[in-house]
Amino acid sequence: MSTRRNALHLYIIQGTNILVPLLALPYLGRALGPEAFGTLAFSQLILQYLILTTDFGFNLTATRRISQANSNRENLSEIVINTSVVRMVLAFTACAIVYTALSLTPSLASTRTLILISFVSVIGSVMTPAWLFHGLEKNHIFAAITAVPRFLSLIPLAIYVKTPSDLELAAWLQFGPQFVTGLLCLAWIAVSRPFKYTKPKLSHIRYAFTDGIHIYTSTILSSIYIYANGIIIRFVGGEAALGLYSASEKLVKAVGAMTSPAVQAIYPRVCAGSNPSLKYIYAFVITFTSMCWVGAVVLGDWLVPLIYGRSFVESASVLKVLTISPIFAGLTMISVQLKILAWGEHKRLKWIYATSVAFHCIQAPLMVNEFSVIGAAASVVLTEFLTFVLVSRTVKRIRVSNQQIKDTATSAAPH
């Protein structure tokens, strides 16, 4: 399948992940109000950490290995089976830890039920091997499997969710589609049989774990500064303040998500040895994210109340600041996935994200305490900019190092 068609199907997948929440947001904002909306947002925040732990970087590492082993069915089977075993163990462990924390933390009583409901989505994530579809370039199938449950969930949402008292039902309708997607993925695997079952091997399980741990460490570190603000706001400003912040954050995430399919479509080819030009991807990311930021500044005061209602009017100021972050995040994503990871230099990412997390953990609480939700938005922009600078410097150092090795090899070769 061509890179363009692969990118198109990835955009359909990402578009579904973006469009369905965007269609649901106006209704949820008006039906639930800022406080209940903030409660739901906090449970979604915890779910993101659970999903990140379950994915464990396999969307990159397993995709790379599958794209390289595509023609070898035996190797493919070993990768799928052993990766799946690791994901199941990680999901069980993460859910057990969260359940224990909920039992020991009285201040989380208001969100306990919603977080437990979100475990359904974690189970669905385990049953959804997105990395298998990406590695085999079967994204057209995965696009359909992803889209149907998400769009169908909008129907009961519009019919039955009317007031803040319907919060638990809203949670089921938000978290349930992932479980249905997982069932559909298993059904496709059972019918098409892209791999054969092999007995898991401890050595292969260990390799899958160690192969993903560097990516996971970098991802979880970066997610700390991406999602930590929600936790800080929840305990400093309350659930209503979190609702105001999350309203804008969800719109900004949609902007960032629209840039990733272009990178994901090329990633398997780069891992397989291709060397495509990246100038068009850079141009697209810069142009698209900059236009979204300008649009937020010009139209934010009109757009946010239009989507969520007048009770969310304060979110407009958050949106104007927060939409700067996808500009830096998009450029960082290109350098990380298509350069650092493709060059096999993933170990360098840990110190980058560790530095960013340390910076964010110092300045974010101060910014939130001083400037509330506006400070939270500004803290994300500052950290994304720092990460972009650190990644850019790392790419430059790797290039210099590789060139020195090449020059040394050339000078040592016999003439």
NORNOR-V882476 format. One record per pair of residues at least 4 apart in sequence whose C-alpha atoms are under 7 Angstrom apart, sorted by the first residue. I is the first residue (numbers start at 1). J is the second residue. D is the distance in whole Angstrom. If there is no record, write none. Layout:
((I;J;D) (I;J;D))
This chain:
((1;5;7) (1;6;7) (1;137;7) (2;6;6) (3;7;6) (3;265;6) (3;266;7) (4;8;6) (5;9;6) (6;10;6) (6;137;7) (6;139;7) (6;265;6) (7;11;6) (7;261;6) (7;262;6) (7;265;5) (8;12;6) (9;13;6) (9;139;6) (9;140;5) (9;143;6) (10;14;6) (10;139;6) (10;261;5) (11;15;6) (11;261;6) (12;16;6) (12;143;6) (13;17;6) (13;143;5) (13;146;7) (13;147;7) (14;18;6) (14;257;7) (14;258;7) (15;19;6) (16;20;6) (16;147;6) (17;21;7) (18;22;6) (18;254;6) (19;23;6) (20;24;6) (20;150;6) (20;151;6) (21;25;6) (24;28;6) (24;154;7) (25;29;6) (25;308;7) (26;30;6) (26;307;5) (26;308;5) (27;31;6) (28;32;6) (29;33;5) (29;34;7) (29;37;6) (29;308;5) (30;308;6) (30;309;6) (31;161;7) (31;162;5) (31;163;5) (31;164;6) (32;36;5) (32;37;6) (32;163;6) (32;164;4) (33;37;6) (33;164;7) (34;38;6) (34;240;5) (34;243;5) (34;244;6) (34;312;7) (35;39;6) (35;239;5) (35;240;4) (35;243;6) (36;40;6) (36;164;6) (36;167;7) (37;41;6) (37;243;5) (38;42;6) (38;239;5) (38;240;6) (38;242;5) (38;243;4) (39;43;7) (39;111;6) (39;239;6) (40;44;6) (40;171;7) (41;45;6) (41;243;7) (41;246;7) (42;46;6) (42;230;7) (43;47;6) (43;111;6) (43;114;6) (43;115;5) (44;48;6) (45;49;7) (45;227;7) (46;50;7) (47;51;6) (47;118;6) (48;52;6) (49;53;6) (50;54;6) (50;94;6) (50;122;7) (51;55;6) (51;122;6) (51;125;7) (52;56;6) (52;220;7) (53;90;7) (54;87;5) (54;90;5) (54;91;5) (54;126;7) (55;59;7) (55;87;7) (56;212;6) (56;213;7) (56;216;5) (57;61;6) (57;212;5) (57;215;5) (57;216;5) (58;62;5) (58;63;7) (58;131;7) (58;212;6) (59;63;6) (59;130;7) (59;131;5) (60;64;6) (61;65;6) (61;211;7) (61;212;6) (62;66;6) (62;131;6) (63;67;6) (63;131;5) (63;132;6) (63;134;6) (63;135;4) (63;268;7) (64;68;6) (64;135;7) (64;268;6) (64;271;6) (65;69;6) (66;70;6) (66;76;6) (66;132;7) (66;135;5) (66;136;7) (67;135;5) (67;136;6) (67;268;6) (67;272;7) (68;272;6) (69;75;6) (69;76;6) (70;76;6) (70;136;7) (72;76;6) (73;77;6) (73;195;6) (74;78;6) (75;79;6) (76;80;6) (76;195;7) (77;81;6) (77;195;5) (77;196;6) (77;197;6) (77;198;7) (78;82;6) (78;198;7) (79;83;6) (80;84;6) (81;85;6) (81;198;7) (81;200;6) (82;86;6) (82;200;6) (82;204;6) (82;205;5) (82;208;7) (83;87;6) (83;205;7) (83;208;6) (84;88;6) (85;89;6) (86;90;6) (86;205;7) (86;209;7) (87;91;6) (87;126;6) (88;92;6) (88;126;6) (89;93;6) (90;94;6) (91;95;6) (91;122;7) (92;96;6) (93;97;6) (94;98;6) (95;99;6) (96;100;6) (97;101;6) (98;102;6) (99;103;6) (100;104;6) (101;105;6) (102;108;6) (102;112;6) (108;112;6) (111;115;6) (112;116;6) (113;117;6) (114;118;6) (114;168;6) (114;171;6) (115;119;7) (117;172;7) (118;122;7) (118;175;6) (119;123;6) (120;124;6) (120;175;7) (120;176;7) (120;179;6) (121;125;6) (121;175;5) (121;176;6) (121;178;5) (121;179;5) (122;126;6) (123;127;7) (123;179;7) (124;128;6) (124;178;5) (124;179;4) (124;180;7) (124;181;7) (124;182;5) (125;178;6) (125;182;6) (127;182;4) (127;183;7) (127;185;7) (127;186;7) (128;181;7) (128;182;5) (128;185;6) (129;133;7) (130;134;6) (131;135;6) (132;136;6) (133;137;6) (133;138;5) (133;139;6) (133;142;6) (134;138;6) (134;139;6) (135;268;7) (138;142;7) (139;143;6) (140;144;7) (141;145;6) (142;146;6) (143;147;6) (144;148;6) (145;181;6) (145;184;6) (145;185;7) (146;150;7) (146;181;6) (147;151;6) (148;152;6) (149;153;6) (149;177;5) (149;180;6) (149;181;6) (150;177;5) (153;157;6) (153;173;6) (153;177;7) (154;158;6) (155;159;6) (156;160;6) (157;161;5) (157;170;7) (157;173;7) (161;166;5) (161;170;6) (162;166;7) (166;170;6) (167;171;6) (168;172;6) (169;173;6) (170;174;6) (171;175;6) (172;176;5) (173;177;7) (176;180;7) (177;181;6) (178;182;6) (179;183;6) (180;184;6) (181;185;6) (182;186;6) (183;187;6) (184;188;6) (185;189;6) (186;190;6) (187;191;6) (188;192;6) (189;193;5) (189;194;7) (201;205;6) (202;206;6) (203;207;6) (204;208;6) (205;209;6) (206;210;6) (207;211;6) (208;212;6) (209;213;6) (212;216;6) (213;217;6) (214;218;6) (214;346;7) (214;347;6) (215;219;6) (215;346;7) (216;220;6) (217;221;6) (217;350;7) (218;222;6) (218;349;6) (218;350;5) (218;353;6) (219;223;6) (220;224;6) (221;353;6) (221;354;6) (221;357;6) (222;226;6) (222;353;6) (222;357;7) (223;227;6) (224;228;5) (224;357;7) (225;357;6) (225;360;6) (225;380;7) (226;380;7) (228;232;6) (229;233;6) (229;376;6) (230;234;6) (230;242;6) (231;235;6) (232;236;6) (232;365;7) (233;237;5) (233;238;6) (233;241;7) (233;242;6) (234;238;5) (234;239;5) (234;242;6) (237;241;6) (238;242;6) (239;243;6) (240;244;7) (241;245;6) (242;246;6) (243;247;6) (244;312;6) (244;314;7) (244;315;5) (245;249;6) (245;315;6) (245;318;7) (245;373;6) (246;250;6) (247;251;7) (247;315;7) (248;252;6) (248;315;6) (248;318;6) (248;319;5) (249;253;6) (250;254;6) (251;255;7) (252;256;6) (252;322;7) (252;323;6) (253;257;6) (254;258;6) (255;289;7) (255;326;7) (256;326;5) (256;330;7) (259;285;6) (259;330;7) (260;264;6) (261;265;6) (262;266;7) (262;281;7) (263;267;6) (263;334;7) (266;270;6) (267;271;6) (267;338;6) (268;272;6) (269;273;6) (269;274;5) (270;274;5) (270;275;6) (270;338;7) (270;342;7) (271;342;6) (278;282;6) (279;283;6) (280;284;6) (281;285;6) (282;286;6) (282;331;7) (283;287;6) (284;288;6) (285;289;6) (285;330;6) (286;290;6) (286;327;6) (287;291;6) (288;292;6) (289;293;6) (289;326;6) (289;327;5) (290;294;6) (290;327;7) (291;295;6) (292;296;6) (293;297;6) (293;320;7) (293;323;5) (293;324;6) (294;298;6) (295;299;6) (296;300;5) (296;319;7) (296;320;5) (297;320;5) (299;303;6) (300;304;6) (300;316;5) (300;319;7) (300;320;7) (301;316;5) (302;306;6) (303;307;6) (304;308;6) (304;312;7) (304;313;6) (304;315;7) (304;316;6) (305;309;4) (305;310;5) (305;312;6) (305;313;5) (308;312;6) (315;319;6) (316;320;6) (317;321;7) (317;374;7) (318;322;6) (318;373;7) (318;374;5) (318;377;6) (319;323;6) (321;377;6) (321;378;6) (322;377;5) (322;378;7) (322;381;7) (324;381;6) (325;329;6) (325;380;7) (325;381;5) (325;384;6) (326;330;6) (327;331;7) (328;332;6) (328;384;6) (328;385;6) (328;388;6) (329;333;6) (329;384;6) (330;334;7) (331;335;7) (332;336;6) (332;388;5) (332;391;7) (333;337;6) (334;338;6) (335;339;5) (335;340;6) (336;340;5) (336;341;6) (337;341;5) (337;342;6) (338;342;5) (339;343;6) (340;344;6) (340;345;5) (340;346;6) (340;395;7) (341;345;6) (341;346;5) (349;353;6) (350;354;6) (351;355;6) (352;356;6) (352;387;7) (352;390;6) (352;391;7) (353;357;6) (354;358;6) (355;359;6) (356;360;6) (356;383;6) (356;386;7) (356;387;6) (357;361;6) (358;362;6) (359;363;6) (360;364;5) (360;379;7) (360;383;6) (361;365;7) (363;367;6) (363;379;7) (364;368;6) (364;376;6) (364;379;5) (365;369;6) (366;370;6) (367;371;6) (367;375;5) (367;376;6) (367;379;7) (368;372;4) (368;373;6) (368;375;5) (368;376;5) (370;375;7) (371;375;5) (372;376;6) (373;377;6) (374;378;6) (375;379;6) (376;380;7) (377;381;7) (378;382;6) (379;383;6) (380;384;6) (381;385;6) (382;386;6) (383;387;6) (384;388;6) (385;389;6) (386;390;6) (387;391;6) (388;392;6) (389;393;6) (390;394;6) (391;395;6) (392;396;6) (393;397;6) (394;398;6) (395;399;6) (396;400;6) (397;401;6) (398;402;6) (399;403;6) (400;404;6) (401;405;6) (402;406;6) (403;407;6) (404;408;6) (405;409;6) (406;410;6) (407;411;6) (408;412;6) (409;413;6))
